[in-house]
Amino acid sequence: MTTPSVKAQMPKSVMLALVGVGVQAVLNLAAGGLLSAVVNDAADHGRDKGPGCSGS
């Protein structure tokens, strides 16, 4: 058993990985929000089809 006075420390590489995952999560949320706003704006203006699609 470990003694209560010994404090376990997280390795630096694990901490950097957690920070990287956090940054990635924030960037994914921002990109998703931006994409959603662009799609909603296009739908509001009657442009339901993507670029390069014919109107027929």
N, C-alpha and C positions, 0 to 999 in steps of 0.2 A: 504493500500500500504506500501511497505517497503521503508525505506529511502535508498538513494544511498550509504550512508556511511557504512551500515550494509552489511558485506560480508558473503554470505552463505558458509558453510563449509560442505564438504562431510563426512559422518560418516566413522569411521575407518573400520568398517566391509565391507562397500561398496568398499572402496579403496583396501582392501585386496582381495576382490572378483575380482575386475578388474585386479589386478596384477596376480592373479591365472589364469584368462582367458587368459591373455597375454602370460604367461609362457606356458600354454597348447597349444596355437596357434603356438608358436615357436617350441615346441616339435613335434607337429603334422606335421609341414612343414618339419622338419628334418627327421622324420620317413618316410614320404612320399617320400622324395628325395632319401633316402637310399634304400627303397623298389623298387623304380623305377630303380635305378642304378643296383640293383641285378637282376631284371627281364630283363632289357635290356642286361646285360652281359650274362645271360643264353640264351637269344634268339640269341645273336650273335654267340654263340658257339653251336647252334643246339639243345639245351635242352629246347624244348618248353613245355614239360610235367612236372608236378610237381613231387616232390619226392614220390616214392612208386608206380608210374604208370608204367605199362608194356610198352614195346616198340612197341607192335603190335597194 
